[in-house]
Amino acid sequence: MNRMKGKTLRIGLALSSLVLLGCGPKVVAVVPIDEPVEVVDPVMSRSAEAWFLDGLAALEESPPNYESAKQRFGNATTVQPNYYDGWVNLGVIAERQGDFEGGVESFTKALAVRTDDIAARLGLARSLIGARKYPQALEALRGVLGSDVGNVDAYNLMALAYMRQGDKAQAERMAKEVLTLDFENVMALNTLGILYMDQKRDALAQFVLERARGVAPQDVQVLNNLGLIAFRAERLSVAVDLFLAAVEAKPDFLAARLNLGAIYLDFLDYGLAAEHFAVAHEVAPESTAAHLGLAASLYGVGEYERAAALYEAYAAKDPEAETPVARLSRLYERQLGDQKKACFWMKRLSTMRPADQELKVTADFVCKEAGE
């Protein structure tokens, strides 16, 4: 019995102590002094070399992951601003993506690290040509030849720069200079072929291009140019075979896709035309030929709504273009049966053809039917 009382007492005391604590003085919490927290930068936490190797791995993917590689090479140059390999690879990616101004910037930064580096100088010249800055490109290439008088790549790029800026005689001289150093140089032979085609000397153009094809049977530029010569000679089946060989070698080769699309469109094979123009439009959405070619092909196969969407997109981009407006007028009036939209586009077409009285009468009639 006494044991039970003892136990009760001890429990009672324990509870009482809690009550007493609750009635005591208020406890004041001590707030510790804030100490600076070190934030780890995920980019700076790795070496430039580690980021660079990651970038190379992204380029080795199939297809190459250019965006991922670009980010990683960029991180390498952030960690180490004078990281030459990072800048050079950023320049190469910019070239491949058609960002020639970006290429100029990256190769210029690479040259700030290695002033006399030939690879960076050639990369800078290529990007300057892509950016249509031909005098600057030629100056950069003269610098290359000043230190490496027999540099074939520099002569080839000079030929290209001269050709692009319209100095055909100098372009031919540079291409022939290459051939004195390298008799089978494909780029020089191709440049000569283009120059001879421009002069309407197709037999001579074909001769040098066939030489180039013998050296590089799958060179897409050579195949495409031979196809153009065959097309001009009205050997259409030969031309088509050459263009098809080019896209087989390089499925995203824009020039051959456009040429095939144009041939099939001209001969009313709208299905095949649409196939090639669709690839061309995906490769180069800014290309007028690809955009309007795809729209015309889709119209031909009866995909009127898709065709109308493409024509409207182009008309929004280029309000002065007459072709999409004319096509939209017809599409909405006849195929899609939307008289209100037909009225809108016919009115717009009338402003482009103010002397076309028949169009004005038709537009007035369609607008009246639409209640406009």
Order of alpha helices (4+ residues) and beta strands (2+ residues): alpha-alpha-alpha-alpha-alpha-alpha-alpha-alpha-alpha-alpha-alpha-alpha-alpha-alpha-alpha-alpha-alpha-alpha-alpha-alpha
